Amino acid sequence: MTPLPRFHRLPTERQEAILAVARAHFAEHGPASASYNKIIEAAGFSKTAAYQYFDGREDLLAAVLDDVLDRLLGVLGPWTPARDEADFWARLEAGSHALVAHLRAHPDDLALADAAVGRARGEVWLGWFGAVVQDGQRLGFIRTDVDPALLAGATAAVMRAADAWALTALRAARPAEVAAPESEQVWSLLRGLWSGGTDGGAGRAH
């Protein structure tokens, strides 16, 4: 599902405004419960006009989730090969910092992140972590005995859980308990996952 061609012919600012209104409604009420009629009313056009841009509610939701995923990937930026293991961990730490900061500043994206990653285009999200895993394998400290797609998915799940964990602590005003998702607990999980349960040299960021 994608927006109809007429939506893409709207000025970029108008497209962004429509998606922002819809994102707020879906985040507040949930992807399954948000009212299509209330969204298009809040966006400032009639139901008849709405059908010139979207086939219906699910089409609009798909556009919103794709936009959320693009926003998250934009924060991370493309993964580029690290110079060495220390550089690898420093880049992973920086990306995790940036993603948590973005989600903390954009609660609508946080509320919809799981749904966005779960869509078919979530393969793009897993592709980012696949590049991370492949780079660690190139550097010699990530295991190669597990299917790359499975290892990338497991890595993404650990990092997504870490982001949510860190944000929960921050919202609860407990920053001393978790400074950021690159906490030793999270890196320990990744070291175990990537080394097969023993620390095969996958140290934390230096």
C-alpha positions as CSV (number, residue, x, y, z in Angstrom):
1,M,0.0,0.0,0.0
2,T,1.2,3.4,-0.9
3,P,-0.4,6.9,-1.2
4,L,-2.0,7.6,-4.5
5,P,0.0,9.6,-7.1
6,R,-1.9,12.8,-6.3
7,F,-0.6,12.8,-2.8
8,H,3.0,12.9,-4.0
9,R,2.1,15.9,-6.2
10,L,1.3,17.9,-3.2
11,P,3.9,20.4,-1.9
12,T,6.4,18.6,0.4
13,E,5.3,20.8,3.3
14,R,1.7,19.8,2.8
15,Q,2.6,16.1,2.6
16,E,4.6,16.4,5.8
17,A,1.8,18.2,7.6
18,I,-0.8,15.5,6.7
19,L,1.5,12.7,7.8
20,A,2.3,14.6,11.1
21,V,-1.4,14.9,11.9
22,A,-2.0,11.3,11.1
23,R,1.1,10.1,13.0
24,A,-0.1,11.9,16.1
25,H,-3.5,10.3,15.9
26,F,-2.2,6.8,15.3
27,A,0.4,7.2,18.1
28,E,-2.2,8.4,20.6
29,H,-5.0,6.0,19.8
30,G,-3.1,3.1,18.3
31,P,-2.8,1.9,14.7
32,A,-5.9,-0.3,15.1
33,S,-8.1,2.3,16.8
34,A,-7.4,5.7,15.4
35,S,-10.4,7.2,13.6
36,Y,-9.8,7.9,9.9
37,N,-12.6,10.5,9.8
38,K,-11.0,12.4,12.7
39,I,-7.6,12.3,11.1
40,I,-8.7,13.7,7.8
41,E,-10.8,16.3,9.6
42,A,-7.8,17.4,11.7
43,A,-5.7,17.4,8.5
44,G,-8.1,20.0,7.0
45,F,-9.7,18.2,4.1
46,S,-13.0,16.4,3.4
47,K,-13.4,12.6,3.2
48,T,-14.0,13.0,-0.6
49,A,-10.7,14.9,-0.9
50,A,-9.0,12.3,1.2
51,Y,-9.8,9.6,-1.3
52,Q,-7.9,11.5,-3.9
53,Y,-4.7,10.9,-1.8
54,F,-5.3,7.6,-0.1
55,D,-7.4,4.5,-0.8
56,G,-8.5,4.4,2.8
57,R,-7.4,4.2,6.4
58,E,-5.0,1.4,5.9
59,D,-3.3,3.2,3.0
60,L,-2.8,6.2,5.2
61,L,-1.5,4.1,8.1
62,A,1.0,2.4,5.7
63,A,2.2,5.8,4.6
64,V,2.7,7.0,8.2
65,L,4.6,3.8,9.2
66,D,6.8,4.0,6.2
67,D,7.6,7.7,7.1
68,V,8.4,6.7,10.7
69,L,10.8,4.1,9.4
70,D,12.4,6.5,7.1
71,R,12.8,9.0,10.0
72,L,14.5,6.3,12.2
73,L,16.8,5.2,9.4
74,G,17.6,8.8,8.7
75,V,18.8,9.3,12.3
76,L,21.1,6.2,12.1
77,G,22.4,7.0,8.6
78,P,24.0,4.3,6.5
79,W,26.4,1.9,8.2
80,T,29.9,2.2,6.7
81,P,32.8,-0.2,7.3
82,A,34.7,0.5,10.5
83,R,38.4,0.9,10.6
84,D,38.8,-1.5,13.5
85,E,36.9,-3.0,16.4
86,A,37.2,0.1,18.6
87,D,35.8,2.2,15.7
88,F,33.0,-0.3,15.2
89,W,31.8,0.0,18.8
90,A,32.2,3.7,18.9
91,R,29.9,4.0,15.8
92,L,27.4,1.6,17.2
93,E,27.3,3.6,20.5
94,A,26.9,6.9,18.6
95,G,24.0,5.5,16.5
96,S,22.3,4.2,19.6
97,H,22.7,7.6,21.3
98,A,21.2,9.4,18.4
99,L,18.3,7.0,18.1
100,V,17.4,7.3,21.8
101,A,17.6,11.1,21.6
102,H,15.3,11.1,18.6
103,L,12.7,8.8,20.1
104,R,12.8,10.8,23.3
105,A,12.2,14.0,21.4
106,H,9.5,12.5,19.1
107,P,7.2,10.3,21.2
108,D,4.9,9.7,18.2
109,D,7.8,7.9,16.5
110,L,8.5,6.0,19.7
111,A,4.8,4.9,19.9
112,L,4.8,3.7,16.3
113,A,8.3,2.3,15.9
114,D,7.5,-1.3,16.5
115,A,4.6,-1.2,14.0
116,A,6.9,0.6,11.5
117,V,9.7,-1.9,11.8
118,G,7.2,-4.8,11.6
119,R,6.0,-3.8,8.2
120,A,7.4,-5.4,5.0
121,R,9.7,-2.4,4.7
122,G,11.2,-3.5,8.0
123,E,13.5,-5.5,5.8
124,V,15.3,-2.2,5.2
125,W,15.6,-1.8,9.0
126,L,17.0,-5.3,9.3
127,G,19.3,-4.5,6.4
128,W,21.0,-1.9,8.5
129,F,21.7,-4.4,11.2
130,G,22.8,-6.9,8.6
131,A,25.5,-4.4,7.5
132,V,26.6,-4.1,11.2
133,V,26.8,-7.8,11.6
134,Q,28.6,-8.3,8.3
135,D,31.2,-5.6,9.3
136,G,31.8,-7.2,12.7
137,Q,32.4,-10.6,10.9
138,R,34.8,-8.9,8.6
139,L,36.7,-7.6,11.6
140,G,36.7,-11.0,13.1
141,F,34.8,-10.7,16.3
142,I,31.2,-11.7,15.3
143,R,30.4,-15.3,14.9
144,T,29.8,-16.8,11.5
145,D,28.0,-20.1,12.5
146,V,24.5,-18.5,12.5
147,D,22.5,-17.6,9.5
148,P,23.2,-13.9,8.8
149,A,19.5,-12.9,8.6
150,L,18.8,-14.6,11.9
151,L,21.7,-12.9,13.6
152,A,20.7,-9.5,12.1
153,G,17.2,-9.9,13.4
154,A,18.4,-10.9,16.9
155,T,20.7,-7.9,16.9
156,A,18.0,-5.6,15.9
157,A,15.7,-7.0,18.6
158,V,18.3,-6.5,21.3
159,M,19.0,-2.9,20.3
160,R,15.3,-2.1,20.0
161,A,14.7,-3.5,23.5
162,A,17.7,-1.5,24.7
163,D,16.3,1.7,23.3
164,A,12.9,1.1,25.0
165,W,14.6,0.2,28.3
166,A,16.7,3.4,28.3
167,L,13.7,5.6,27.4
168,T,11.6,4.1,30.2
169,A,14.3,4.8,32.7
170,L,14.7,8.4,31.4
171,R,11.0,9.0,31.6
172,A,10.9,7.7,35.1
173,A,13.7,10.2,36.0
174,R,16.2,7.5,36.9
175,P,19.1,8.6,34.7
176,A,21.6,7.3,37.2
177,E,20.4,3.7,36.6
178,V,21.0,3.8,32.9
179,A,23.0,6.5,31.2
180,A,22.2,5.3,27.7
181,P,21.5,2.0,25.9
182,E,25.2,1.4,25.5
183,S,25.2,0.4,29.2
184,E,27.4,-2.5,30.0
185,Q,24.3,-4.7,30.3
186,V,23.3,-4.1,26.7
187,W,26.8,-4.5,25.4
188,S,27.1,-7.7,27.4
189,L,24.0,-9.1,25.7
190,L,25.5,-8.3,22.3
191,R,28.9,-9.8,23.2
192,G,27.1,-13.0,24.2
193,L,24.9,-13.0,21.1
194,W,27.8,-12.3,18.7
195,S,30.4,-14.6,20.3
196,G,28.1,-17.6,21.1
197,G,27.9,-17.1,24.8
198,T,31.6,-16.5,25.5
199,D,33.4,-13.2,25.1
200,G,35.3,-13.9,22.0
201,G,37.0,-10.5,22.0
202,A,33.9,-8.4,21.3
203,G,34.6,-5.8,23.8
204,R,32.6,-2.7,24.5
205,A,33.3,0.7,23.0
206,H,36.7,2.0,23.9
